Amino acid sequence: MHRQVRIGGLLLDVPFFQAALSGYTSYPARRLAKDFGAPLVWAGLILASSAVDRRVLRKRLYAPGDDEHPIGAQILWHEPELAAKAAKALVGLGYDLIDLNFACPAPKVLRRQRGGAMMMYPSKVLEIYKAVRDAVTVPVTIKIRAGLDQTDLARTCFWEIVERVAAEGIDALVIHCRTVLQRYSGKADWAVICQVKGLYPGLTVIGSGDLFDVQTALNNLRSSGADGLAIARGAMGNPWLIRDLRAAFEGRPIPPPPSLQEQGQVILWHLDQVMQIYKPASRAIAYFRKFIVGYTKRHAQRKQALLDLLGAGTMEQLISRIGHWYGLAADRVSRSGGPLPL
Ligand SMILES: Cc1cc2nc3c(=O)[nH]c(=O)nc-3n(C[C@H](O)[C@H](O)[C@H](O)COP(=O)(O)O)c2cc1C
């Protein structure tokens, strides 16, 4: 079962990574993914116009940590020159890979003909890809969806992109198996990966979509012929998915689910990391809410725990409520800093 995946010059010892998730994959979530066994992590997407602005890049949020390598940066843009400059700037900042986002379905992105809208412009996609690839020496990948929508024209454009990047020898193609207009609704259709791998067996394809548990991830990998998996929402508030996937790929038994206390310690560790980056405390609390939603999914009294934790108005309250719901003695709660308790 132990399989590796190569993305250009980078060899991942297990065939998955923590995917880019805007608003989630800042340093704390990436560190968790890394410490739980992800061989590669990605920062959320960044506009090329921001990436070339030194004042923006200087912000702590954008610089990769020394303990995060290998780490990829993802660029959102619609024309080659600035995308290439952005890629250079991000590699200069320390990123080890560059991905180009032609998949984002957010209406404000589509209105500007960026992200998923680019799925209808194969020649432009190729121009941007080639400009970026020629500008940097690190691996360059692209993230696409299974077309803009289900029309014949969108399908044709999808296949043109696949065929042309395959011919260029792209380092990897990441495919979210939904159309752009589907956004995140409906089921991801992994048959599209099967078709791509059938036609282009030499192309490294990373599949994305509905990877929320180990068995589904393994089944999709096997049945589609994908080379690797991009773990996205499934690991947010559930880094144990990454731990378990690594165990499965290393041929080890899946570890038992984390105890309540172990969950609590990881939540406190995560919160502590968030507090160090997002200031003041009210901002950290607001940012952390989405992770609380994820973490409490495992809790036997999910609804009550979730409501209580979301209702915490101060950091002291939030920390002590986490201690309460996760059965942590007061001394464990107060020592929430420190190394990740694995
Ligand atoms: C809140 C949110 C933010 C996302 N941000 C990004 C992003 O910045 N870049 C990207 O390529 N994909 C992004 N995605 C898409 C995911 O990487 C992934 O392809 C998608 O969620 C499907 O996988 P899943 O169903 O396993 O979550 C985002 C998805 C969500 C829900």
Ligand as a Chemical Component Dictionary entry (heavy atoms), coordinates in Angstrom:
data_LIG
# 
_chem_comp.id                   LIG 
_chem_comp.type                 NON-POLYMER 
_chem_comp.pdbx_formal_charge   0 
_chem_comp.three_letter_code    LIG 
# 
loop_
_chem_comp_atom.comp_id 
_chem_comp_atom.atom_id 
_chem_comp_atom.alt_atom_id 
_chem_comp_atom.type_symbol 
_chem_comp_atom.charge 
_chem_comp_atom.model_Cartn_x 
_chem_comp_atom.model_Cartn_y 
_chem_comp_atom.model_Cartn_z 
_chem_comp_atom.pdbx_ordinal 
LIG C1  C1  C 0 -13.762 27.372 2.471  1  
LIG C2  C2  C 0 -13.027 26.776 1.317  2  
LIG C3  C3  C 0 -11.889 27.417 0.849  3  
LIG C4  C4  C 0 -11.181 26.884 -0.236 4  
LIG N1  N1  N 0 -10.062 27.520 -0.672 5  
LIG C5  C5  C 0 -9.365  27.007 -1.713 6  
LIG C6  C6  C 0 -8.178  27.649 -2.167 7  
LIG O1  O1  O 0 -7.726  28.678 -1.656 8  
LIG N2  N2  N 0 -7.530  27.076 -3.220 9  
LIG C7  C7  C 0 -7.976  25.909 -3.812 10 
LIG O2  O2  O 0 -7.368  25.420 -4.753 11 
LIG N3  N3  N 0 -9.080  25.295 -3.386 12 
LIG C8  C8  C 0 -9.781  25.817 -2.352 13 
LIG N4  N4  N 0 -10.887 25.158 -1.909 14 
LIG C9  C9  C 0 -11.261 23.883 -2.528 15 
LIG C10 C10 C 0 -10.614 22.701 -1.799 16 
LIG O3  O3  O 0 -9.209  22.697 -1.881 17 
LIG C11 C11 C 0 -11.129 21.363 -2.389 18 
LIG O4  O4  O 0 -10.738 21.253 -3.722 19 
LIG C12 C12 C 0 -12.636 21.243 -2.278 20 
LIG O5  O5  O 0 -13.106 21.660 -1.020 21 
LIG C13 C13 C 0 -13.095 19.809 -2.553 22 
LIG O6  O6  O 0 -12.551 18.925 -1.615 23 
LIG P1  P1  P 0 -13.398 18.434 -0.312 24 
LIG O7  O7  O 0 -14.807 18.142 -0.824 25 
LIG O8  O8  O 0 -12.664 17.185 0.132  26 
LIG O9  O9  O 0 -13.379 19.540 0.643  27 
LIG C14 C14 C 0 -11.623 25.691 -0.858 28 
LIG C15 C15 C 0 -12.754 25.047 -0.359 29 
LIG C16 C16 C 0 -13.459 25.573 0.707  30 
LIG C17 C17 C 0 -14.675 24.856 1.194  31 
# 
loop_
_chem_comp_bond.comp_id 
_chem_comp_bond.atom_id_1 
_chem_comp_bond.atom_id_2 
_chem_comp_bond.value_order 
_chem_comp_bond.pdbx_ordinal 
LIG C1  C2  SING 1  
LIG C2  C3  SING 2  
LIG C2  C16 DOUB 3  
LIG C3  C4  DOUB 4  
LIG C4  N1  SING 5  
LIG C4  C14 SING 6  
LIG N1  C5  DOUB 7  
LIG C5  C6  SING 8  
LIG C5  C8  SING 9  
LIG C6  O1  DOUB 10 
LIG C6  N2  SING 11 
LIG N2  C7  SING 12 
LIG C7  O2  DOUB 13 
LIG C7  N3  SING 14 
LIG N3  C8  DOUB 15 
LIG C8  N4  SING 16 
LIG N4  C9  SING 17 
LIG N4  C14 SING 18 
LIG C9  C10 SING 19 
LIG C10 O3  SING 20 
LIG C10 C11 SING 21 
LIG C11 O4  SING 22 
LIG C11 C12 SING 23 
LIG C12 O5  SING 24 
LIG C12 C13 SING 25 
LIG C13 O6  SING 26 
LIG O6  P1  SING 27 
LIG P1  O7  DOUB 28 
LIG P1  O8  SING 29 
LIG P1  O9  SING 30 
LIG C14 C15 DOUB 31 
LIG C15 C16 SING 32 
LIG C16 C17 SING 33 
# 
